Amino acid sequence: MRNADAREIGNGDDQNRSALLALHAEREALERRLALARQQRLYLSDPAAIAAAQTAEQDLLVQLDRLLTRIRAAEYRHRPGGRPW
């Protein structure tokens, strides 16, 4: 298989693979923070702490949505025939 073919299918030779992996690592960190905020919202007893956790959860959901959009765009760009927006 030629190197160009390997890059097209994202076979580890893709120079943008590390950027995509970094996006997924960021997603995982956001999902962990989101899970913590959700648990705090559900199980804390202080109303102020619950409100803060709910606000944090909402903010993290917005961040996660934006990050998932970036991941989808990066994955699309690297598919064969994908457009490099």
N, CA, C and O atoms as a CHARMM CRD file, in Angstrom:
* protein
*
  340
    1    1 MET  N      0.84600  -1.17500   0.00000 PROA 1      0.00000
    2    1 MET  CA     0.00000   0.00000   0.00000 PROA 1      0.00000
    3    1 MET  C      0.89000   1.23500   0.00000 PROA 1      0.00000
    4    1 MET  O      1.85400   1.29900   0.76300 PROA 1      0.00000
    5    2 ARG  N      0.58700   2.20500  -0.83100 PROA 2      0.00000
    6    2 ARG  CA     1.34400   3.45600  -0.88800 PROA 2      0.00000
    7    2 ARG  C      1.05000   4.30500   0.34000 PROA 2      0.00000
    8    2 ARG  O      0.01100   4.12900   0.97700 PROA 2      0.00000
    9    3 ASN  N      1.94900   5.22200   0.68100 PROA 3      0.00000
   10    3 ASN  CA     1.74100   6.11500   1.82600 PROA 3      0.00000
   11    3 ASN  C      0.51500   6.98800   1.66000 PROA 3      0.00000
   12    3 ASN  O     -0.19900   7.24000   2.63000 PROA 3      0.00000
   13    4 ALA  N      0.25700   7.45300   0.45300 PROA 4      0.00000
   14    4 ALA  CA    -0.91900   8.29600   0.21600 PROA 4      0.00000
   15    4 ALA  C     -2.19400   7.52200   0.52400 PROA 4      0.00000
   16    4 ALA  O     -3.14200   8.08000   1.07700 PROA 4      0.00000
   17    5 ASP  N     -2.22100   6.23600   0.17000 PROA 5      0.00000
   18    5 ASP  CA    -3.39400   5.42500   0.46700 PROA 5      0.00000
   19    5 ASP  C     -3.57900   5.26600   1.97100 PROA 5      0.00000
   20    5 ASP  O     -4.70800   5.30800   2.46100 PROA 5      0.00000
   21    6 ALA  N     -2.50700   5.08600   2.69500 PROA 6      0.00000
   22    6 ALA  CA    -2.58600   4.92300   4.14400 PROA 6      0.00000
   23    6 ALA  C     -3.10800   6.19500   4.78500 PROA 6      0.00000
   24    6 ALA  O     -3.89600   6.13300   5.72800 PROA 6      0.00000
   25    7 ARG  N     -2.67700   7.36000   4.28300 PROA 7      0.00000
   26    7 ARG  CA    -3.16000   8.62300   4.85700 PROA 7      0.00000
   27    7 ARG  C     -4.64800   8.79100   4.61100 PROA 7      0.00000
   28    7 ARG  O     -5.37100   9.29100   5.47200 PROA 7      0.00000
   29    8 GLU  N     -5.10100   8.37900   3.44700 PROA 8      0.00000
   30    8 GLU  CA    -6.51000   8.56300   3.11400 PROA 8      0.00000
   31    8 GLU  C     -7.42800   7.77200   4.03800 PROA 8      0.00000
   32    8 GLU  O     -8.54000   8.21900   4.32000 PROA 8      0.00000
   33    9 ILE  N     -7.00100   6.63400   4.50500 PROA 9      0.00000
   34    9 ILE  CA    -7.86400   5.84000   5.37300 PROA 9      0.00000
   35    9 ILE  C     -7.53300   6.02200   6.84300 PROA 9      0.00000
   36    9 ILE  O     -8.07800   5.31200   7.68800 PROA 9      0.00000
   37   10 GLY  N     -6.63000   6.97800   7.17100 PROA 10     0.00000
   38   10 GLY  CA    -6.32700   7.25100   8.56400 PROA 10     0.00000
   39   10 GLY  C     -5.66600   6.07900   9.25300 PROA 10     0.00000
   40   10 GLY  O     -6.06400   5.69200  10.35200 PROA 10     0.00000
   41   11 ASN  N     -4.66700   5.51600   8.61800 PROA 11     0.00000
   42   11 ASN  CA    -4.06500   4.27300   9.06500 PROA 11     0.00000
   43   11 ASN  C     -2.89200   4.47500  10.01800 PROA 11     0.00000
   44   11 ASN  O     -2.02600   3.60400  10.09200 PROA 11     0.00000
   45   12 GLY  N     -2.82600   5.58500  10.74800 PROA 12     0.00000
   46   12 GLY  CA    -1.71400   5.81500  11.63500 PROA 12     0.00000
   47   12 GLY  C     -0.62500   6.65700  10.99900 PROA 12     0.00000
   48   12 GLY  O      0.18500   7.24200  11.71800 PROA 12     0.00000
   49   13 ASP  N     -0.57600   6.74000   9.67700 PROA 13     0.00000
   50   13 ASP  CA     0.38500   7.58900   8.98700 PROA 13     0.00000
   51   13 ASP  C     -0.16600   8.99200   8.80600 PROA 13     0.00000
   52   13 ASP  O      0.54900   9.88300   8.34700 PROA 13     0.00000
   53   14 ASP  N     -1.39100   9.19400   9.14900 PROA 14     0.00000
   54   14 ASP  CA    -2.04500  10.48600   8.98800 PROA 14     0.00000
   55   14 ASP  C     -1.41800  11.49200   9.94900 PROA 14     0.00000
   56   14 ASP  O     -1.40900  11.26900  11.16000 PROA 14     0.00000
   57   15 GLN  N     -0.89700  12.59200   9.42100 PROA 15     0.00000
   58   15 GLN  CA    -0.24400  13.58300  10.26200 PROA 15     0.00000
   59   15 GLN  C     -1.23200  14.34100  11.14700 PROA 15     0.00000
   60   15 GLN  O     -0.81900  14.95700  12.12900 PROA 15     0.00000
   61   16 ASN  N     -2.51600  14.31100  10.82500 PROA 16     0.00000
   62   16 ASN  CA    -3.52100  14.98800  11.64300 PROA 16     0.00000
   63   16 ASN  C     -4.14500  14.06500  12.68200 PROA 16     0.00000
   64   16 ASN  O     -5.02400  14.47500  13.44000 PROA 16     0.00000
   65   17 ARG  N     -3.68800  12.82800  12.71100 PROA 17     0.00000
   66   17 ARG  CA    -4.24800  11.85400  13.65300 PROA 17     0.00000
   67   17 ARG  C     -4.04300  12.29100  15.10100 PROA 17     0.00000
   68   17 ARG  O     -4.92800  12.11300  15.93800 PROA 17     0.00000
   69   18 SER  N     -2.87200  12.86400  15.39400 PROA 18     0.00000
   70   18 SER  CA    -2.61100  13.29700  16.76800 PROA 18     0.00000
   71   18 SER  C     -3.55100  14.43000  17.17400 PROA 18     0.00000
   72   18 SER  O     -3.95900  14.50300  18.33300 PROA 18     0.00000
   73   19 ALA  N     -3.90000  15.31300  16.23700 PROA 19     0.00000
   74   19 ALA  CA    -4.84500  16.39000  16.53200 PROA 19     0.00000
   75   19 ALA  C     -6.23000  15.81400  16.83700 PROA 19     0.00000
   76   19 ALA  O     -6.92200  16.27900  17.74200 PROA 19     0.00000
   77   20 LEU  N     -6.61900  14.80400  16.07400 PROA 20     0.00000
   78   20 LEU  CA    -7.91000  14.16800  16.30500 PROA 20     0.00000
   79   20 LEU  C     -7.92300  13.43800  17.65400 PROA 20     0.00000
   80   20 LEU  O     -8.91400  13.48300  18.38300 PROA 20     0.00000
   81   21 LEU  N     -6.82800  12.77500  17.96900 PROA 21     0.00000
   82   21 LEU  CA    -6.73000  12.10400  19.26500 PROA 21     0.00000
   83   21 LEU  C     -6.77400  13.10800  20.40900 PROA 21     0.00000
   84   21 LEU  O     -7.33900  12.82100  21.46400 PROA 21     0.00000
   85   22 ALA  N     -6.18500  14.27600  20.21200 PROA 22     0.00000
   86   22 ALA  CA    -6.23500  15.32500  21.23600 PROA 22     0.00000
   87   22 ALA  C     -7.66700  15.81600  21.44600 PROA 22     0.00000
   88   22 ALA  O     -8.07800  16.08200  22.57500 PROA 22     0.00000
   89   23 LEU  N     -8.41800  15.93400  20.36000 PROA 23     0.00000
   90   23 LEU  CA    -9.82800  16.33100  20.48100 PROA 23     0.00000
   91   23 LEU  C    -10.61500  15.28400  21.28000 PROA 23     0.00000
   92   23 LEU  O    -11.45400  15.63200  22.11100 PROA 23     0.00000
   93   24 HSD  N    -10.34000  14.00900  21.02200 PROA 24     0.00000
   94   24 HSD  CA   -11.03700  12.96000  21.76300 PROA 24     0.00000
   95   24 HSD  C    -10.62100  12.93500  23.23700 PROA 24     0.00000
   96   24 HSD  O    -11.43800  12.63000  24.10500 PROA 24     0.00000
   97   25 ALA  N     -9.36100  13.25300  23.51900 PROA 25     0.00000
   98   25 ALA  CA    -8.92300  13.34100  24.91900 PROA 25     0.00000
   99   25 ALA  C     -9.62600  14.50300  25.61500 PROA 25     0.00000
  100   25 ALA  O    -10.00800  14.39400  26.78000 PROA 25     0.00000
  101   26 GLU  N     -9.79300  15.60100  24.90900 PROA 26     0.00000
  102   26 GLU  CA   -10.52100  16.75100  25.45700 PROA 26     0.00000
  103   26 GLU  C    -11.98500  16.38500  25.70600 PROA 26     0.00000
  104   26 GLU  O    -12.57600  16.79200  26.70500 PROA 26     0.00000
  105   27 ARG  N    -12.56000  15.61000  24.78100 PROA 27     0.00000
  106   27 ARG  CA   -13.94400  15.15700  24.95900 PROA 27     0.00000
  107   27 ARG  C    -14.07600  14.29700  26.20900 PROA 27     0.00000
  108   27 ARG  O    -15.01400  14.46000  26.98900 PROA 27     0.00000
  109   28 GLU  N    -13.13500  13.38600  26.39200 PROA 28     0.00000
  110   28 GLU  CA   -13.19200  12.51400  27.56700 PROA 28     0.00000
  111   28 GLU  C    -13.10400  13.31900  28.86600 PROA 28     0.00000
  112   28 GLU  O    -13.82900  13.04300  29.82200 PROA 28     0.00000
  113   29 ALA  N    -12.21900  14.31200  28.89400 PROA 29     0.00000
  114   29 ALA  CA   -12.09200  15.15500  30.08800 PROA 29     0.00000
  115   29 ALA  C    -13.38200  15.93200  30.34500 PROA 29     0.00000
  116   29 ALA  O    -13.82400  16.05200  31.48800 PROA 29     0.00000
  117   30 LEU  N    -13.97900  16.45600  29.28300 PROA 30     0.00000
  118   30 LEU  CA   -15.24700  17.17500  29.43100 PROA 30     0.00000
  119   30 LEU  C    -16.35500  16.25500  29.93300 PROA 30     0.00000
  120   30 LEU  O    -17.15700  16.64800  30.78000 PROA 30     0.00000
  121   31 GLU  N    -16.39800  15.04000  29.41400 PROA 31     0.00000
  122   31 GLU  CA   -17.42600  14.09500  29.85700 PROA 31     0.00000
  123   31 GLU  C    -17.25300  13.73400  31.33100 PROA 31     0.00000
  124   31 GLU  O    -18.24300  13.54700  32.03900 PROA 31     0.00000
  125   32 ARG  N    -16.01900  13.63600  31.79700 PROA 32     0.00000
  126   32 ARG  CA   -15.78200  13.36100  33.22100 PROA 32     0.00000
  127   32 ARG  C    -16.24100  14.52100  34.08600 PROA 32     0.00000
  128   32 ARG  O    -16.87700  14.32000  35.12000 PROA 32     0.00000
  129   33 ARG  N    -15.91200  15.75400  33.65400 PROA 33     0.00000
  130   33 ARG  CA   -16.35200  16.93400  34.40700 PROA 33     0.00000
  131   33 ARG  C    -17.87300  17.03300  34.40800 PROA 33     0.00000
  132   33 ARG  O    -18.47600  17.42100  35.40900 PROA 33     0.00000
  133   34 LEU  N    -18.48500  16.68000  33.28400 PROA 34     0.00000
  134   34 LEU  CA   -19.94200  16.70200  33.18500 PROA 34     0.00000
  135   34 LEU  C    -20.56800  15.68200  34.13000 PROA 34     0.00000
  136   34 LEU  O    -21.56100  15.97800  34.79500 PROA 34     0.00000
  137   35 ALA  N    -19.99800  14.49800  34.19100 PROA 35     0.00000
  138   35 ALA  CA   -20.51300  13.46700  35.10100 PROA 35     0.00000
  139   35 ALA  C    -20.40000  13.91800  36.55300 PROA 35     0.00000
  140   35 ALA  O    -21.31000  13.68800  37.35000 PROA 35     0.00000
  141   36 LEU  N    -19.28900  14.55800  36.89500 PROA 36     0.00000
  142   36 LEU  CA   -19.12100  15.05600  38.26300 PROA 36     0.00000
  143   36 LEU  C    -20.15600  16.13200  38.58300 PROA 36     0.00000
  144   36 LEU  O    -20.75900  16.11000  39.65600 PROA 36     0.00000
  145   37 ALA  N    -20.36600  17.07000  37.66400 PROA 37     0.00000
  146   37 ALA  CA   -21.35900  18.12600  37.88000 PROA 37     0.00000
  147   37 ALA  C    -22.75600  17.52700  38.02700 PROA 37     0.00000
  148   37 ALA  O    -23.54900  17.98300  38.85100 PROA 37     0.00000
  149   38 ARG  N    -23.05000  16.51300  37.23100 PROA 38     0.00000
  150   38 ARG  CA   -24.35800  15.85500  37.31400 PROA 38     0.00000
  151   38 ARG  C    -24.54700  15.17800  38.67000 PROA 38     0.00000
  152   38 ARG  O    -25.61000  15.28700  39.28100 PROA 38     0.00000
  153   39 GLN  N    -23.52100  14.48300  39.13300 PROA 39     0.00000
  154   39 GLN  CA   -23.59700  13.82000  40.43800 PROA 39     0.00000
  155   39 GLN  C    -23.75700  14.84800  41.56200 PROA 39     0.00000
  156   39 GLN  O    -24.53000  14.63500  42.49600 PROA 39     0.00000
  157   40 GLN  N    -23.03300  15.94900  41.46900 PROA 40     0.00000
  158   40 GLN  CA   -23.15700  16.99800  42.47400 PROA 40     0.00000
  159   40 GLN  C    -24.56300  17.57700  42.46900 PROA 40     0.00000
  160   40 GLN  O    -25.14300  17.81300  43.52800 PROA 40     0.00000
  161   41 ARG  N    -25.10700  17.80400  41.29000 PROA 41     0.00000
  162   41 ARG  CA   -26.47300  18.34800  41.19600 PROA 41     0.00000
  163   41 ARG  C    -27.49000  17.39300  41.81700 PROA 41     0.00000
  164   41 ARG  O    -28.44200  17.82700  42.46500 PROA 41     0.00000
  165   42 LEU  N    -27.28700  16.10700  41.61800 PROA 42     0.00000
  166   42 LEU  CA   -28.25000  15.12400  42.11300 PROA 42     0.00000
  167   42 LEU  C    -28.12300  14.83000  43.60400 PROA 42     0.00000
  168   42 LEU  O    -29.12300  14.56200  44.26900 PROA 42     0.00000
  169   43 TYR  N    -26.89700  14.87800  44.13600 PROA 43     0.00000
  170   43 TYR  CA   -26.70000  14.34400  45.47200 PROA 43     0.00000
  171   43 TYR  C    -26.25800  15.34500  46.53300 PROA 43     0.00000
  172   43 TYR  O    -26.19700  14.98900  47.71000 PROA 43     0.00000
  173   44 LEU  N    -25.94700  16.58000  46.15900 PROA 44     0.00000
  174   44 LEU  CA   -25.61100  17.57200  47.18200 PROA 44     0.00000
  175   44 LEU  C    -26.88500  18.04200  47.87400 PROA 44     0.00000
  176   44 LEU  O    -27.97500  17.98900  47.30500 PROA 44     0.00000
  177   45 SER  N    -26.72500  18.50200  49.11300 PROA 45     0.00000
  178   45 SER  CA   -27.90600  18.94500  49.85800 PROA 45     0.00000
  179   45 SER  C    -27.99600  20.46100  49.97400 PROA 45     0.00000
  180   45 SER  O    -29.06900  20.98800  50.26800 PROA 45     0.00000
  181   46 ASP  N    -26.91600  21.16000  49.75600 PROA 46     0.00000
  182   46 ASP  CA   -26.90700  22.62600  49.84600 PROA 46     0.00000
  183   46 ASP  C    -27.51000  23.22000  48.57300 PROA 46     0.00000
  184   46 ASP  O    -27.00800  22.95800  47.48000 PROA 46     0.00000
  185   47 PRO  N    -28.57500  24.01400  48.69400 PROA 47     0.00000
  186   47 PRO  CA   -29.22400  24.58600  47.50500 PROA 47     0.00000
  187   47 PRO  C    -28.28700  25.43800  46.64300 PROA 47     0.00000
  188   47 PRO  O    -28.39000  25.41900  45.41700 PROA 47     0.00000
  189   48 ALA  N    -27.38600  26.17400  47.26800 PROA 48     0.00000
  190   48 ALA  CA   -26.44900  27.00500  46.49400 PROA 48     0.00000
  191   48 ALA  C    -25.48200  26.12100  45.70700 PROA 48     0.00000
  192   48 ALA  O    -25.15600  26.42500  44.55900 PROA 48     0.00000
  193   49 ALA  N    -25.02800  25.04100  46.31400 PROA 49     0.00000
  194   49 ALA  CA   -24.11600  24.12200  45.62800 PROA 49     0.00000
  195   49 ALA  C    -24.82900  23.39900  44.49400 PROA 49     0.00000
  196   49 ALA  O    -24.23700  23.14900  43.44300 PROA 49     0.00000
  197   50 ILE  N    -26.09700  23.06400  44.70400 PROA 50     0.00000
  198   50 ILE  CA   -26.88500  22.41500  43.64700 PROA 50     0.00000
  199   50 ILE  C    -27.04800  23.35700  42.46000 PROA 50     0.00000
  200   50 ILE  O    -26.90900  22.94900  41.30700 PROA 50     0.00000
  201   51 ALA  N    -27.34700  24.63300  42.75500 PROA 51     0.00000
  202   51 ALA  CA   -27.50300  25.62300  41.68400 PROA 51     0.00000
  203   51 ALA  C    -26.19800  25.81400  40.92600 PROA 51     0.00000
  204   51 ALA  O    -26.20200  25.92500  39.69900 PROA 51     0.00000
  205   52 ALA  N    -25.08000  25.85400  41.64700 PROA 52     0.00000
  206   52 ALA  CA   -23.77200  26.00700  40.99500 PROA 52     0.00000
  207   52 ALA  C    -23.46600  24.79000  40.12100 PROA 52     0.00000
  208   52 ALA  O    -22.94000  24.93100  39.01700 PROA 52     0.00000
  209   53 ALA  N    -23.79100  23.60900  40.61100 PROA 53     0.00000
  210   53 ALA  CA   -23.55200  22.38900  39.84200 PROA 53     0.00000
  211   53 ALA  C    -24.43200  22.36500  38.59500 PROA 53     0.00000
  212   53 ALA  O    -23.99700  21.91800  37.53400 PROA 53     0.00000
  213   54 GLN  N    -25.66100  22.84300  38.72100 PROA 54     0.00000
  214   54 GLN  CA   -26.55700  22.87700  37.56600 PROA 54     0.00000
  215   54 GLN  C    -26.04100  23.84800  36.51300 PROA 54     0.00000
  216   54 GLN  O    -26.08700  23.55300  35.31900 PROA 54     0.00000
  217   55 THR  N    -25.55500  24.99700  36.94500 PROA 55     0.00000
  218   55 THR  CA   -24.97900  25.96600  36.01200 PROA 55     0.00000
  219   55 THR  C    -23.74300  25.39000  35.33500 PROA 55     0.00000
  220   55 THR  O    -23.56600  25.53700  34.12500 PROA 55     0.00000
  221   56 ALA  N    -22.88800  24.73400  36.11400 PROA 56     0.00000
  222   56 ALA  CA   -21.69000  24.10800  35.55700 PROA 56     0.00000
  223   56 ALA  C    -22.06700  23.03900  34.54700 PROA 56     0.00000
  224   56 ALA  O    -21.44800  22.92900  33.48900 PROA 56     0.00000
  225   57 GLU  N    -23.08300  22.25000  34.87400 PROA 57     0.00000
  226   57 GLU  CA   -23.53100  21.19100  33.97000 PROA 57     0.00000
  227   57 GLU  C    -24.01000  21.77900  32.64200 PROA 57     0.00000
  228   57 GLU  O    -23.68100  21.25500  31.57700 PROA 57     0.00000
  229   58 GLN  N    -24.77100  22.84500  32.69900 PROA 58     0.00000
  230   58 GLN  CA   -25.26500  23.47600  31.47900 PROA 58     0.00000
  231   58 GLN  C    -24.11000  24.01900  30.63500 PROA 58     0.00000
  232   58 GLN  O    -24.09100  23.84900  29.41600 PROA 58     0.00000
  233   59 ASP  N    -23.15300  24.67000  31.28900 PROA 59     0.00000
  234   59 ASP  CA   -21.99400  25.19800  30.56500 PROA 59     0.00000
  235   59 ASP  C    -21.17600  24.07600  29.92300 PROA 59     0.00000
  236   59 ASP  O    -20.71900  24.20200  28.78700 PROA 59     0.00000
  237   60 LEU  N    -20.99800  22.98400  30.65800 PROA 60     0.00000
  238   60 LEU  CA   -20.23300  21.86000  30.12900 PROA 60     0.00000
  239   60 LEU  C    -20.94200  21.20200  28.95000 PROA 60     0.00000
  240   60 LEU  O    -20.29000  20.74300  28.01200 PROA 60     0.00000
  241   61 LEU  N    -22.26900  21.15200  28.99000 PROA 61     0.00000
  242   61 LEU  CA   -23.01400  20.59500  27.86000 PROA 61     0.00000
  243   61 LEU  C    -22.82000  21.42600  26.60400 PROA 61     0.00000
  244   61 LEU  O    -22.70200  20.87600  25.50900 PROA 61     0.00000
  245   62 VAL  N    -22.78500  22.73600  26.74800 PROA 62     0.00000
  246   62 VAL  CA   -22.54500  23.61200  25.59900 PROA 62     0.00000
  247   62 VAL  C    -21.13800  23.36700  25.05800 PROA 62     0.00000
  248   62 VAL  O    -20.94600  23.24800  23.84800 PROA 62     0.00000
  249   63 GLN  N    -20.15500  23.29100  25.95700 PROA 63     0.00000
  250   63 GLN  CA   -18.77900  23.02700  25.53300 PROA 63     0.00000
  251   63 GLN  C    -18.66600  21.67400  24.83300 PROA 63     0.00000
  252   63 GLN  O    -17.97900  21.55000  23.81900 PROA 63     0.00000
  253   64 LEU  N    -19.34200  20.66000  25.37900 PROA 64     0.00000
  254   64 LEU  CA   -19.29200  19.32300  24.78600 PROA 64     0.00000
  255   64 LEU  C    -19.92400  19.31700  23.39800 PROA 64     0.00000
  256   64 LEU  O    -19.40500  18.67700  22.48300 PROA 64     0.00000
  257   65 ASP  N    -21.03000  20.01700  23.23700 PROA 65     0.00000
  258   65 ASP  CA   -21.68100  20.09900  21.93000 PROA 65     0.00000
  259   65 ASP  C    -20.74600  20.71800  20.90000 PROA 65     0.00000
  260   65 ASP  O    -20.63300  20.21900  19.78100 PROA 65     0.00000
  261   66 ARG  N    -20.08000  21.79800  21.27400 PROA 66     0.00000
  262   66 ARG  CA   -19.14700  22.46000  20.35300 PROA 66     0.00000
  263   66 ARG  C    -17.97300  21.54800  20.01400 PROA 66     0.00000
  264   66 ARG  O    -17.54300  21.47800  18.86300 PROA 66     0.00000
  265   67 LEU  N    -17.46400  20.85500  21.01700 PROA 67     0.00000
  266   67 LEU  CA   -16.33400  19.95900  20.79800 PROA 67     0.00000
  267   67 LEU  C    -16.72000  18.79300  19.89300 PROA 67     0.00000
  268   67 LEU  O    -15.94700  18.40800  19.01600 PROA 67     0.00000
  269   68 LEU  N    -17.90400  18.23100  20.09700 PROA 68     0.00000
  270   68 LEU  CA   -18.35600  17.12900  19.24600 PROA 68     0.00000
  271   68 LEU  C    -18.52800  17.58200  17.80000 PROA 68     0.00000
  272   68 LEU  O    -18.27600  16.81400  16.87200 PROA 68     0.00000
  273   69 THR  N    -18.95200  18.81800  17.61100 PROA 69     0.00000
  274   69 THR  CA   -19.05600  19.37200  16.26000 PROA 69     0.00000
  275   69 THR  C    -17.67300  19.47300  15.63000 PROA 69     0.00000
  276   69 THR  O    -17.50300  19.15200  14.45300 PROA 69     0.00000
  277   70 ARG  N    -16.68100  19.91800  16.40500 PROA 70     0.00000
  278   70 ARG  CA   -15.30900  19.99400  15.89200 PROA 70     0.00000
  279   70 ARG  C    -14.77200  18.60100  15.54800 PROA 70     0.00000
  280   70 ARG  O    -14.07800  18.43200  14.54500 PROA 70     0.00000
  281   71 ILE  N    -15.09100  17.61600  16.37100 PROA 71     0.00000
  282   71 ILE  CA   -14.63300  16.25100  16.11000 PROA 71     0.00000
  283   71 ILE  C    -15.26200  15.71700  14.82900 PROA 71     0.00000
  284   71 ILE  O    -14.57400  15.13300  13.99200 PROA 71     0.00000
  285   72 ARG  N    -16.57100  15.91600  14.67600 PROA 72     0.00000
  286   72 ARG  CA   -17.23500  15.44900  13.45700 PROA 72     0.00000
  287   72 ARG  C    -16.64600  16.11200  12.21800 PROA 72     0.00000
  288   72 ARG  O    -16.44600  15.45500  11.19600 PROA 72     0.00000
  289   73 ALA  N    -16.36600  17.41100  12.30400 PROA 73     0.00000
  290   73 ALA  CA   -15.77800  18.12000  11.15900 PROA 73     0.00000
  291   73 ALA  C    -14.38600  17.58600  10.84600 PROA 73     0.00000
  292   73 ALA  O    -14.04600  17.39700   9.67800 PROA 73     0.00000
  293   74 ALA  N    -13.58500  17.34200  11.86800 PROA 74     0.00000
  294   74 ALA  CA   -12.22900  16.81900  11.66000 PROA 74     0.00000
  295   74 ALA  C    -12.28100  15.42400  11.05400 PROA 74     0.00000
  296   74 ALA  O    -11.49800  15.10700  10.15900 PROA 74     0.00000
  297   75 GLU  N    -13.19500  14.59200  11.53300 PROA 75     0.00000
  298   75 GLU  CA   -13.31600  13.24100  10.97800 PROA 75     0.00000
  299   75 GLU  C    -13.79300  13.29100   9.53400 PROA 75     0.00000
  300   75 GLU  O    -13.32800  12.50900   8.70500 PROA 75     0.00000
  301   76 TYR  N    -14.70700  14.19300   9.22300 PROA 76     0.00000
  302   76 TYR  CA   -15.20700  14.30600   7.85000 PROA 76     0.00000
  303   76 TYR  C    -14.10200  14.76800   6.91200 PROA 76     0.00000
  304   76 TYR  O    -13.95600  14.24200   5.80800 PROA 76     0.00000
  305   77 ARG  N    -13.31500  15.76300   7.35700 PROA 77     0.00000
  306   77 ARG  CA   -12.24000  16.29500   6.51200 PROA 77     0.00000
  307   77 ARG  C    -11.23700  15.21400   6.13900 PROA 77     0.00000
  308   77 ARG  O    -10.62900  15.28400   5.07100 PROA 77     0.00000
  309   78 HSD  N    -11.05400  14.23100   6.98600 PROA 78     0.00000
  310   78 HSD  CA   -10.02600  13.22700   6.75700 PROA 78     0.00000
  311   78 HSD  C    -10.54800  11.98400   6.06200 PROA 78     0.00000
  312   78 HSD  O     -9.79500  11.04100   5.81900 PROA 78     0.00000
  313   79 ARG  N    -11.83300  11.97700   5.74200 PROA 79     0.00000
  314   79 ARG  CA   -12.35900  10.86200   4.95700 PROA 79     0.00000
  315   79 ARG  C    -11.97400  11.06200   3.50300 PROA 79     0.00000
  316   79 ARG  O    -11.79400  12.19600   3.06000 PROA 79     0.00000
  317   80 PRO  N    -11.84800   9.99000   2.76600 PROA 80     0.00000
  318   80 PRO  CA   -11.59300  10.14400   1.31900 PROA 80     0.00000
  319   80 PRO  C    -12.73400  10.92900   0.68100 PROA 80     0.00000
  320   80 PRO  O    -13.90800  10.59500   0.84200 PROA 80     0.00000
  321   81 GLY  N    -12.36300  11.97500  -0.04100 PROA 81     0.00000
  322   81 GLY  CA   -13.36700  12.80900  -0.70400 PROA 81     0.00000
  323   81 GLY  C    -13.92800  13.89300   0.19400 PROA 81     0.00000
  324   81 GLY  O    -14.77300  14.67100  -0.25100 PROA 81     0.00000
  325   82 GLY  N    -13.48700  13.97400   1.44700 PROA 82     0.00000
  326   82 GLY  CA   -13.98200  15.00900   2.35700 PROA 82     0.00000
  327   82 GLY  C    -13.43700  16.37300   1.97900 PROA 82     0.00000
  328   82 GLY  O    -12.32700  16.48400   1.45900 PROA 82     0.00000
  329   83 ARG  N    -14.21800  17.40800   2.24100 PROA 83     0.00000
  330   83 ARG  CA   -13.78500  18.75800   1.90900 PROA 83     0.00000
  331   83 ARG  C    -13.00500  19.37700   3.06100 PROA 83     0.00000
  332   83 ARG  O    -13.40700  19.23100   4.21600 PROA 83     0.00000
  333   84 PRO  N    -11.91200  20.05900   2.78300 PROA 84     0.00000
  334   84 PRO  CA   -11.12400  20.71600   3.82900 PROA 84     0.00000
  335   84 PRO  C    -11.65000  22.12200   4.10000 PROA 84     0.00000
  336   84 PRO  O    -11.00800  23.09200   3.69700 PROA 84     0.00000
  337   85 TRP  N    -12.75400  22.26500   4.74600 PROA 85     0.00000
  338   85 TRP  CA   -13.39400  23.57000   4.96200 PROA 85     0.00000
  339   85 TRP  C    -12.40800  24.58300   5.42600 PROA 85     0.00000
  340   85 TRP  O    -12.77100  25.73700   5.65800 PROA 85     0.00000
